[in-house]
Amino acid sequence: MKRRGLLLVGAALVGVAWPAADVWKEERLVAPSGFAVRMLYRSLEPGEAVVFRPEESAQGVRVSLRFLDQEVSFASGGVGFLGLDLAQAPGAYPLDVMMERVDGTVERLRHDIAVAAKTFRTRELRVPPEYVKPPTPEIEERVRREAELVAWVYSHGTAEWLGQDNFIAPLAAAPFPNFGERRVYNGVPRSLHTGLDFSAPAGDPIAAANAGKVALASHLYFGGKTVILDHGLGVFTSYGHMSRLLVRRGDLVAKGTVIGLVGSTGRSTGPHLHWSVRVGDARVDPRSLLALPLD
């Protein structure tokens, strides 16, 4: 049943603590007055998420960040996210930080983020030929419209944070470490693999990795039955190839809510879950989000 926009589902998964072995790192960005913002990350490589949290001494301060083409703003007591895109070239990139106090005074600092190089493997797969090249103009048009729809969803996120502390994995089984793979389908090079694949029996329940709003619940040509959750502040998680969707666009879901069932719809070689994460425009490894301490 539904109450006040919150989707209440009887079945929910227990929070999965995987991957416990990941260790996060911390840097302190300190303004001349002593106000400090903590920068937390798993690593500074392509495909990583970075979270920022003001220290308690920064009460009443509003923080604004600018990095590459990303701009983030949040108040003391809040949290901000930036992403290092999967295709980000290595190098040192400036992070501009502005701290504005309640009396209107402003402090600024610049911190270089050194993005290290990272290589990803190439993998060849066999799929039905219609999933390498759409067979008709009508299907080509469908693929184009769906790409525009997904891009629109990612560009219209919720301004406030909807999450509930740390992220959890949507399935208990460990995924294949295939984030960033360059896929070759039937001998034809295609796009990078921007998520993780979990192998699981068809019909297994899939949990929401955190609380959020259902931004999309639809059957896509390549992605199959897909749910995209908007967690606020530019953070989205996407769940693809489901056999069944259990939520609708606009629903609010709690962390651990069952949002769908494992399947093999769309461009898929067998029952599995494709789980991906966006932070702003950056395509990031979901494992980096799981490693960050948000509680």
N, C-alpha and C positions, 0 to 999 in steps of 0.2 A: 504494500500500500504506500501512498505518498502523503506526506504531511509537510506543508509549508515549503514545497520544492525539494525536500530531502528525500532521496530514494532509499527506502528501507527494504533490504533484501534479507531473507532468513538465513541464507547460506553465506558464510564469509570465511576467508582463509585466515589462519593464524599468521601473524607477521613473520616473515622469513628473515633471519638475521644474516644470511649469506650476503656478501662474502666477508666473513669475519677477519680474514687474513689481511685485508686492505688496511693500510696505515695512511692517515692524512697528515699533511704538513701545515705549518702556520708561519705567517709573516705578520709583523705589526707595522702599520703605516701610521706614523706619528707626526702630527702637525706641530708647528713651533710652540704652541701654547701647551702641548702635552696631550691634547685630545688624540685618541688612537682608534683605528679601525683594524680589526683582525681580518686577514686574507687567508682563507683555508682552501686547500686543494689536495688532490691525490698526487698529481704531477703536473708539470707545465709542458704538455705535449699536445699535438693535434688531437682533437676529440675529447678534451677534458673540460669538466665544469669547475668553476671557481665560485666560492661563496664569500660574502663580506658581511661582517657583523660589528657594529660599534661596541667598544668596551663600555662598561658601566659608567666610566668617567665622562663619557660623551653624552650624557643625558641632556635632552633638549636640543640636540644638534641634528640637523638634516644633512644627509650625505648624498652627494651626486657624483657619479662615476662616468667617465667617458673613455672608451677603449675601442680602437678601430672604428667600426660603424655602429657600436653599441653605446647606448646611454641608459643609465640606471639611476634611480633616485629612491631613497628610503629614509625613514625617520629613525631616531635612536630607539632601541628596543626592537627594531625590525631587522630585515635581512635583505640582501641584494645578490643577484646572480649574474655572472658573465660566463660566456662559453668560448672555448678555443675550437674553431671549426675543424672538422676532419681533414680538410684540404689546406689548412693554414700553413704557410711556408715558415720554416724556422727563422729566427731572428729576434731582435730586441724591439719591443713595441711599447710606446709610452701609455701609461695609465694616468689620467688626470683625475685628481680627487679634490672635490670642493666640500668644505664643511661650513655650514651656515648655522649660527647660534640664534636663539630666540630674540636676542637684541639686535639682530640684523648684521652683526659683524661676520666677516667671511675669512676663512683661511683656505689656502690652496697648497697642494703639493703634487709632485710628479714622481711616479715610480715606474721604472722600466720592467716589463714582464718579458723574461727571456724564454721564448718558445723553443724547445729542443726539437731536433729532427726525429721523425718516427717513420718506419716503413711498415707497409701492410702487404700481406700475401695476395696472390692471384689464385682464383679457384674456378674450375670449369664444371659446368652443370648441364644436364640434359633436361629439357622441358618440352612440352608440346609446342610446335612451331608457331602457333598463334600467339604465344606469350613471348616470342622473340620479336616478331613484327605483326602488329594488328592486321588481320586479314582483309578488312573492308574499310572504306572511308568512314562509315558510320562508327565503327569501333575506334578508329583513329580520333574521331571527333569526341567520342566518349572519354578516351584517355586524356585528351587535351582539357576538356571541361573538368574532369576530376582533379587534374594537376592544379588548375586554377582554384578550385574549391579548397583543396588542402592548403595551398599558399595563402588564401584568404583567411582560413581558420588560424594559421600560425601568426598572421599579422594583426589579429583582433583579440588579443589575450586580455584577461582580467587584470586590472591595475593593482589590486590588493592580493596578498598572500592567502591562498585557500588551503594550503597543506597543513598536515598535523605531524609536526616533528620530523623524524627521519623517514626516508623512503625505504620501502621493502621490495623484495623481488616478487613478481607476479605469479611465479611457480616455484615449488620447492626444489626441483631438480636444477643442477648447475647448467648454464647454457654453454653452447659451443663458443669458443673464443674467436668469433668470426666478424667482429666489428671492424669495419674499414676494408674488408676484402674487395678487390676489384673482380667483379663477376663476369665470366665469359659464358654466355648461354648458347649452346649448340654451335660453338666455335665463333660466336659473334660477341666482341667486347661490349659490355653495357656499363651502367653506372656503378658507383661504389655501394657497398652494403653498409647502410647507415645505422644498423641496429644489431641486436643479438638474437640468435635462434635457440629456442628451448625445444628439445624433442620431448613429446609427451603423447600419451594415448588420446585419440579423438574423444571428445566429450569431457575431458578434465576441466575443472573450473579455473578461471583466470581471475586473479585478484587485482584490484586497483592498487597501484604502487604507492599512492598517497591520496589524500582527500582532494577533490576538485570538482569541476563542472564538465559534463560531457559536451565537448565542442563539436564532435562528429560521431555518428554511428550509422555507417552505410556500407553497402557492398561495392567495393572498388574493383576495377578490372584487374589490375596487377596485385593490389594488396588484399583482395578478397574482403570478407566481412571484417570491418575495421572500426575500432573505437579510438578516438583521440580525447584525452583528458587535459583540460586546462587547469593547472595548479596555481596560476597567478604569477605575476612578476616575470612573465615571459617564459615560464617553464611548462613544457608539454610532454606527456608520454603517450605513445601510440602502440596499439595492440592489433596485429594483423593476422589474416588467414583463419579467422574463427569459423566454427561451424554454426554458431548461433550467437546473436547479439541479445544481451539481457538488459540493456539500458537504451535510453533514447536521448536525442540531443536536448540539452537544457537541464537534464537531471543533475542534481548534486549528489555526489557519492562520498562515503566515508572511506578512509584507508582500509584496505582488506575486503571491501565489497566485491562480490563476484559480478563481473561486468560482461562475461561471455564464456564460451566453451571452446576448447582447443579444436581446430579443424584443419582443413587443407584446401581452402578456397583461394581463388586467384592463382598467381604464378607460384606454385608450391610443388615440391617433390614428395610430400608426405605430411602426415599430421605433425604440426609444430606451431609454436607461437613466435612471431617476429615482434620483438619489443624494441622500440627506439625512443630517443629523447631529443627534444629541441630545447635549447636555451637561447632565446632570441632567434637570430638566424643561424646559430651555430648547431651543427649536428655533432652530438657528443655521445661518448660511450656510456650506456646506462650504468655500468659498474662504477664510473667516477661519481655519479650522483648517489649511489648506494653507500659510497665510502665517506661522504661528507656528514659531519655531525650537525644536525639541525635542531636537536632537542635542547 
